[in-house]
Amino acid sequence: MKTTAIIPAYNEEQRIGEVLEAVKNSRLVDEIIVVDDGSEDKTAEVAKRMDVKVIINDKNLGKGGALCRGLKDCQSDVILFLDADLCGFKPEDADRLLQPVLSGEWDMTIGIFSNGRLATDLAQKVAPFLSGQRAIRRQILLDIDGLEISRYGVEVALTRYVKKHNIRIKEIQLEDVSHVMKEEKLGIIRGFAERLKMYRDIVKVLSFKER
């Protein structure tokens, strides 16, 4: 089975190179697609220098829209979703997310930060369904209603769907991995405002009636 890593990115020129370097050295990733979601910095240029496929959205569609844009441009059987701001992500982390799905034992894996940073570790232990690091069978994604408009609520939409349909999920511990928090990227006020937008999108997804 072929695999594609889809990495949505918005203003991540300082961080995306490290993530791409790790994914490019994975044994199990066949293709990498970066979706630049209307960035105002050099995210796309950095990704292009890494010799991966880059899709550029003219305007910001949100994480759900960016993921779906990447999905439309690949035909792989298994999709690996990763955030562009990961810290400490290693090639073997990508392999550990993909292997259970490729083996046919599981339909989706969710990566949970462990031994990284206290704030991000705690957040994922409390709410693992918010993790953006996942491997999943492509057909499942095609069956989910409202994924494209889910924006920051995309992880909730995925988890909600697979649990409702009794799809097999396995959590994978990602040792020494974390990500940069919104407040660190944007400052306390703007970062907190973006976090509120994320929570709003999550509430919208939870109220969405799916099949």
Secondary structure, 3 states (H helix, E strand, C coil): CCEEEEEEECCCCCCHHHHHHHHHCCCCCCEEEEEEECCCCCHHHHHHHCCCEEEEECCCCHHHHHHHHHHHCCCCCEEEECCCCEECCCHHHHHHHHHHHHCCCCCEEEEEEECCCHHHHHHHHHCHHHCCCEEEEHHHHHCCCCCCCCHHHHHHHHHHHHHHCCCCEEEEEEECCEECCHHHHHCHHHHHHHHHHHHHHHHHHHHCCCC
